[in-house]
Amino acid sequence: MSEYMPEKLAEMTLKMIGDRWKVLIIQNLMDGTKRFGELKKELGDITQKVLTSNLRLLEEKGILIRKVYAQIPPRVDYTLTQLGYELKPVIDSMIEWAEEYRRSMAKMLNIELIEE
């Protein structure tokens, strides 16, 4: 297959959401539509350039929709597509695995965890 459509399905998933910011953007949009400023604030230390780049890539991949309103000042909303919402079980599984890993490592290192 081509670089765009890898043969290995896990690899395809990684190509779609395979970095920290894409996963966090998708996770943030699971709550519903957000504006650029809301996403930037909720994501913390992401730069405007990196956020813009990742939003464009996710839009190109069909994961989210960017809606521009013709008003002053300009307003742009970002919403997950159905395909984007279908990533919820994947992200939830990643979170569950990370929680279990964190508990296992804390137990192994004899560290008491503070629950969030």
C-alpha positions as CSV (number, residue, x, y, z in Angstrom):
1,M,0.0,0.0,0.0
2,S,1.0,3.6,-0.2
3,E,2.5,5.8,2.6
4,Y,-0.9,7.4,3.0
5,M,-2.7,4.0,3.5
6,P,-0.3,1.7,5.5
7,E,-1.0,-2.0,5.4
8,K,-0.8,-2.3,9.2
9,L,-4.0,-1.0,10.8
10,A,-2.3,0.1,14.1
11,E,0.2,2.1,12.0
12,M,-2.7,3.8,10.2
13,T,-4.2,4.8,13.5
14,L,-0.8,6.2,14.6
15,K,-0.5,8.2,11.4
16,M,-3.9,9.7,12.1
17,I,-3.4,10.6,15.8
18,G,0.2,9.7,16.4
19,D,1.4,12.6,18.5
20,R,0.7,14.2,21.8
21,W,-1.0,17.3,20.5
22,K,-3.4,15.5,18.1
23,V,-4.6,13.2,20.8
24,L,-5.1,16.1,23.2
25,I,-6.9,18.2,20.6
26,I,-9.2,15.3,19.8
27,Q,-9.8,14.6,23.5
28,N,-10.6,18.3,24.1
29,L,-13.1,18.3,21.3
30,M,-15.0,15.3,22.6
31,D,-16.9,17.7,24.8
32,G,-18.1,19.6,21.8
33,T,-17.3,22.5,19.5
34,K,-14.5,24.8,20.7
35,R,-12.9,28.0,19.4
36,F,-9.2,28.3,18.8
37,G,-8.6,30.4,21.9
38,E,-10.4,27.8,24.1
39,L,-8.3,25.0,22.7
40,K,-5.1,26.9,23.2
41,K,-6.0,27.7,26.8
42,E,-7.1,24.2,27.6
43,L,-4.0,22.6,26.0
44,G,-1.6,24.8,28.0
45,D,1.9,25.0,26.6
46,I,1.1,24.5,22.9
47,T,2.2,27.3,20.6
48,Q,-0.2,29.0,18.3
49,K,1.8,27.7,15.3
50,V,1.8,24.1,16.5
51,L,-2.0,24.2,17.3
52,T,-2.8,25.7,13.9
53,S,-0.7,23.1,12.1
54,N,-2.3,20.2,14.0
55,L,-5.8,21.5,13.5
56,R,-5.1,21.8,9.7
57,L,-3.8,18.2,9.6
58,L,-6.8,16.9,11.5
59,E,-9.1,18.7,9.2
60,E,-7.3,17.3,6.1
61,K,-7.6,13.8,7.6
62,G,-11.4,14.2,8.1
63,I,-11.2,14.1,11.9
64,L,-12.5,17.6,12.5
65,I,-14.4,20.4,10.8
66,R,-13.3,24.0,10.8
67,K,-16.2,26.4,10.5
68,V,-15.4,30.1,9.7
69,Y,-18.1,32.7,10.5
70,A,-18.1,35.9,8.4
71,Q,-18.1,38.4,11.2
72,I,-15.8,40.9,12.8
73,P,-13.8,39.9,14.7
74,P,-13.5,36.6,12.8
75,R,-14.8,33.5,14.6
76,V,-13.7,30.0,13.8
77,D,-15.1,26.9,15.5
78,Y,-13.7,23.4,15.5
79,T,-15.9,20.3,15.8
80,L,-15.1,16.6,15.5
81,T,-16.6,14.8,12.6
82,Q,-18.3,11.5,13.1
83,L,-15.0,9.8,12.3
84,G,-13.4,12.0,15.0
85,Y,-16.0,11.0,17.6
86,E,-15.4,7.3,16.7
87,L,-11.9,7.7,18.2
88,K,-13.4,8.0,21.7
89,P,-13.0,4.3,22.6
90,V,-9.4,4.5,21.3
91,I,-8.5,7.5,23.5
92,D,-10.5,6.1,26.5
93,S,-8.5,2.8,26.1
94,M,-5.2,4.8,26.1
95,I,-6.3,6.6,29.3
96,E,-7.3,3.4,31.0
97,W,-4.0,1.8,30.0
98,A,-2.0,4.8,31.3
99,E,-3.9,4.8,34.6
100,E,-3.1,1.1,35.1
101,Y,0.6,1.6,34.1
102,R,0.9,4.5,36.5
103,R,-0.5,2.4,39.4
104,S,1.8,-0.5,38.5
105,M,4.8,1.7,38.4
106,A,3.9,3.5,41.6
107,K,3.5,0.1,43.3
108,M,6.8,-1.2,41.9
109,L,8.6,2.0,43.1
110,N,6.7,2.1,46.4
111,I,5.3,5.6,45.6
112,E,1.9,6.8,46.9
113,L,-0.2,8.2,44.2
114,I,-2.4,11.3,44.6
115,E,-5.6,10.8,42.8
116,E,-6.6,13.6,40.4
